[in-house]
Amino acid sequence: MKWILHVVALSFVIAAGTWLAGWWVVPIVGAAWGAWAAQQRSAALTALLAGAAAWGLLLAYDATVGPVGRLAQLFSTIFNLPKGTLILVTLAYAALLGGSAAALARAVRRLLTPA
């Protein structure tokens, strides 16, 4: 239960940061989480899921106020990909940014912290 709360809280932090400052907030927050939660084995997974969930929330909001569906269909036509691929790639990008930054920060912190 505590892990799910971490994912939800981190998702809202990443979503708010992305909304206010841009995509680069995702690896910064992921790295901060990885360094802070270095003793948790699931730190990278938490940041990975939080990044995808945060951008999923932002895409859902954009879909209610803008033409996200039409844009996704246009890109799938341009790149000759199945419908929805753009959305999956967007979520994967955020997930990989957050997860990889958290894994790297966790590894560096564990390397530099005496046992």
KOLMIDREN-575235 format. One line per 2 residues: number of its first residue (from 1); for each residue x, y, z of N, C-alpha, C. Coordinates in pm, whole numbers, plus 50000, padded with zeros to 5 digits. Layout:
// KOLMIDREN-575235
NUM = X,Y,Z,X,Y,Z,X,Y,Z ~ ...
//
This chain:
// KOLMIDREN-575235
1 = 50082,49880,50000,50000,50000,50000,50086,50126,50000 ~ 50195,50122,50077,50285,50236,50086,50350,50264,49950
3 = 50383,50156,49877,50446,50170,49747,50351,50238,49648 ~ 50224,50203,49652,50125,50263,49563,50111,50412,49594
5 = 50114,50448,49721,50107,50589,49758,50229,50665,49707 ~ 50346,50602,49709,50466,50665,49654,50449,50689,49504
7 = 50396,50591,49432,50375,50606,49288,50277,50719,49260 ~ 50167,50724,49333,50066,50827,49312,50122,50966,49344
9 = 50190,50979,49456,50246,51108,49495,50352,51155,49395 ~ 50439,51063,49355,50543,51098,49258,50481,51132,49123
11 = 50372,51067,49088,50303,51097,48962,50251,51240,48962 ~ 50193,51283,49071,50142,51420,49078,50255,51522,49077
13 = 50368,51490,49141,50482,51581,49138,50536,51593,48995 ~ 50548,51480,48926,50599,51483,48788,50500,51554,48696
15 = 50372,51527,48712,50272,51593,48627,50273,51744,48648 ~ 50276,51787,48772,50278,51931,48801,50406,51995,48748
17 = 50518,51928,48768,50645,51982,48719,50649,51989,48568 ~ 50597,51887,48501,50593,51889,48355,50502,51999,48306
19 = 50389,52016,48371,50294,52120,48332,50356,52260,48346 ~ 50432,52280,48454,50487,52412,48482,50620,52439,48413
21 = 50704,52336,48399,50840,52361,48352,50882,52283,48228 ~ 50816,52174,48198,50853,52100,48077,50896,51957,48105
23 = 50931,51888,47997,50962,51746,48003,51084,51713,48086 ~ 51179,51803,48095,51304,51773,48165,51285,51756,48316
25 = 51168,51790,48367,51139,51769,48508,51132,51619,48540 ~ 51091,51540,48442,51076,51396,48466,51208,51332,48510
27 = 51320,51348,48437,51444,51287,48487,51497,51352,48614 ~ 51470,51479,48634,51517,51545,48757,51444,51487,48878
29 = 51312,51476,48869,51234,51419,48980,51267,51271,48997 ~ 51285,51200,48885,51323,51059,48894,51456,51040,48963
31 = 51553,51124,48929,51685,51115,48993,51677,51151,49141 ~ 51600,51252,49173,51583,51289,49314,51520,51175,49392
33 = 51420,51112,49332,51355,50998,49399,51454,50882,49414 ~ 51529,50853,49310,51625,50744,49317,51731,50764,49423
35 = 51776,50888,49437,51876,50919,49540,51814,50914,49679 ~ 51693,50965,49692,51628,50968,49823,51587,50828,49868
37 = 51538,50747,49777,51489,50612,49810,51591,50506,49769 ~ 51718,50534,49785,51823,50443,49739,51819,50307,49808
39 = 51764,50301,49928,51759,50173,49999,51643,50085,49953 ~ 51552,50142,49877,51439,50064,49826,51476,49999,49693
41 = 51452,49871,49681,51483,49801,49556,51392,49846,49443 ~ 51276,49897,49476,51177,49934,49374,51181,50083,49339
43 = 51289,50152,49370,51295,50297,49345,51283,50328,49197 ~ 51354,50255,49113,51348,50280,48968,51211,50244,48912
45 = 51154,50134,48958,51021,50094,48911,50916,50196,48953 ~ 50929,50250,49072,50836,50352,49118,50842,50475,49029
47 = 50963,50522,48997,50978,50639,48911,50932,50608,48768 ~ 50956,50488,48722,50912,50448,48588,50760,50454,48577
49 = 50692,50393,48670,50545,50393,48668,50488,50533,48691 ~ 50552,50610,48778,50505,50745,48806,50519,50834,48683
51 = 50628,50820,48609,50645,50899,48487,50537,50868,48385 ~ 50510,50740,48365,50406,50701,48269,50268,50747,48317
53 = 50241,50732,48445,50110,50773,48498,50093,50924,48489 ~ 50199,50998,48518,50191,51145,48513,50161,51192,48372
55 = 50233,51139,48276,50208,51184,48139,50076,51128,48088 ~ 50032,51016,48141,49899,50966,48108,49792,51062,48156
57 = 49810,51116,48276,49717,51217,48329,49717,51343,48241 ~ 49835,51386,48201,49844,51505,48118,49781,51481,47980
59 = 49803,51362,47924,49740,51330,47796,49589,51321,47809 ~ 49541,51266,47918,49397,51258,47940,49336,51398,47951
61 = 49405,51486,48022,49356,51623,48031,49356,51689,47894 ~ 49467,51675,47821,49475,51735,47688,49368,51679,47594
63 = 49332,51554,47613,49229,51494,47528,49093,51557,47554 ~ 49072,51609,47674,48942,51671,47704,48934,51813,47651
65 = 49048,51880,47634,49045,52020,47590,49102,52040,47450 ~ 49165,51937,47394,49228,51954,47264,49210,51832,47175
67 = 49262,51839,47056,49243,51732,46958,49351,51624,46965 ~ 49375,51565,47081,49478,51464,47095,49446,51342,47008
69 = 49321,51303,47004,49282,51188,46922,49310,51209,46775 ~ 49275,51328,46726,49302,51358,46584,49451,51367,46557
71 = 49527,51422,46651,49671,51430,46634,49733,51291,46632 ~ 49689,51204,46722,49741,51067,46724,49706,50995,46594
73 = 49587,51017,46543,49548,50954,46416,49631,51009,46301 ~ 49657,51140,46301,49739,51201,46196,49880,51143,46196
75 = 49942,51134,46314,50077,51079,46323,50081,50932,46285 ~ 49979,50857,46323,49978,50716,46284,49965,50701,46132
77 = 49896,50792,46069,49887,50791,45923,50020,50832,45860 ~ 50081,50937,45912,50208,50986,45857,50317,50881,45869
79 = 50328,50818,45985,50435,50722,46009,50395,50579,45977 ~ 50272,50560,45928,50221,50428,45892,50232,50330,46009
81 = 50181,50374,46123,50182,50293,46244,50038,50268,46289 ~ 50017,50166,46371,49881,50143,46423,49834,50261,46509
83 = 49702,50278,46515,49646,50387,46596,49684,50369,46742 ~ 49712,50478,46808,49748,50473,46949,49896,50456,46975
85 = 49974,50433,46871,50118,50414,46890,50184,50538,46947 ~ 50143,50654,46899,50200,50779,46948,50178,50794,47099
87 = 50061,50757,47144,50032,50766,47287,50119,50669,47366 ~ 50135,50547,47317,50221,50450,47385,50366,50494,47386
89 = 50413,50551,47277,50551,50600,47271,50570,50715,47369 ~ 50472,50802,47380,50480,50914,47474,50489,50864,47618
91 = 50405,50767,47652,50408,50712,47788,50539,50637,47814 ~ 50587,50565,47714,50714,50492,47730,50830,50589,47749
93 = 50827,50701,47676,50934,50801,47689,50941,50855,47831 ~ 50827,50893,47886,50824,50944,48023,50867,50837,48123
95 = 50822,50715,48101,50858,50605,48190,51009,50580,48188 ~ 51067,50578,48069,51211,50553,48059,51294,50669,48113
97 = 51248,50791,48092,51320,50906,48150,51323,50897,48302 ~ 51208,50876,48363,51201,50870,48509,51271,50749,48567
99 = 51247,50633,48508,51305,50509,48560,51456,50503,48547 ~ 51508,50545,48432,51653,50539,48413,51725,50641,48501
101 = 51667,50759,48517,51728,50859,48606,51728,50811,48750 ~ 51619,50747,48792,51612,50695,48929,51712,50582,48950
103 = 51724,50494,48851,51819,50382,48863,51963,50433,48871 ~ 51996,50532,48789,52131,50588,48790,52159,50659,48923
105 = 52067,50741,48969,52087,50812,49096,52095,50715,49213 ~ 52014,50611,49210,52018,50510,49316,52153,50440,49319
107 = 52204,50404,49202,52332,50336,49194,52447,50425,49242 ~ 52443,50552,49202,52548,50646,49244,52541,50667,49394
109 = 52423,50685,49447,52410,50706,49592,52459,50585,49670 ~ 52424,50466,49624,52467,50344,49695,52618,50325,49682
111 = 52675,50369,49571,52819,50359,49551,52894,50456,49644 ~ 52838,50574,49662,52905,50678,49741,52875,50670,49890
113 = 52771,50599,49927,52734,50589,50068,52808,50470,50131 ~ 52879,50495,50240,52948,50384,50306,52849,50284,50365
115 = 52886,50159,50361,52797,50052,50407,52783,50046,50555
//
